[in-house]
Amino acid sequence: MISYDPLWKTMKERGATTYTLQVKGQISSSTIRRLKAGDSVSTNTLDALCKILQCDLSDVVLHLPDEVQN
């Protein structure tokens, strides 16, 4: 599972808002809704987020392994 929790933390640290993402990175409002819902986004979007926030991918997403069921 992918978590966008690092994105919201990075945005807060850099004083960025979702409006910043829309204006500076031309990230659509529907993509922002997908991020908020934890849905998948394209690698192009992840690249744009890293450029806008001047950060690494690990500052945007976190991989959480699925629980193993026996």
TASUL-V237259 format. One record per residue. N is the residue number from 0. PSI is psi in radians with two decimals (* if undefined). BURIAL is + if it has 16 or more other C-alpha atoms within 10 Angstrom, else -. Layout:
N;PSI;BURIAL, N;PSI;BURIAL
This chain:
0;2.50;-, 1;2.34;-, 2;2.40;+, 3;0.24;+, 4;-0.72;-, 5;-0.55;-, 6;-0.86;+, 7;-0.62;+, 8;-0.78;-, 9;-0.74;+, 10;-0.77;+, 11;-0.78;-, 12;-0.56;-, 13;0.03;-, 14;0.46;-, 15;2.61;-, 16;3.03;-, 17;-0.51;-, 18;-0.70;-, 19;-0.78;-, 20;-0.68;+, 21;-0.74;-, 22;-0.89;-, 23;-0.65;-, 24;0.04;+, 25;0.69;-, 26;2.19;+, 27;2.75;-, 28;-0.55;-, 29;-0.62;-, 30;-0.68;+, 31;-0.70;+, 32;-0.68;-, 33;-0.73;-, 34;-0.78;+, 35;-0.57;-, 36;-0.13;-, 37;0.32;-, 38;2.92;-, 39;2.60;-, 40;2.89;-, 41;2.80;-, 42;-0.48;-, 43;-0.68;-, 44;-0.77;+, 45;-0.71;+, 46;-0.77;-, 47;-0.72;+, 48;-0.75;+, 49;-0.69;+, 50;-0.80;-, 51;-0.80;+, 52;-0.05;+, 53;1.05;-, 54;3.10;-, 55;2.86;-, 56;-0.62;-, 57;-0.26;-, 58;-0.04;+, 59;-0.75;+, 60;2.74;+, 61;2.31;-, 62;2.17;-, 63;2.03;-, 64;2.53;-, 65;2.56;-, 66;2.38;-, 67;2.20;-, 68;2.36;-, 69;*;-
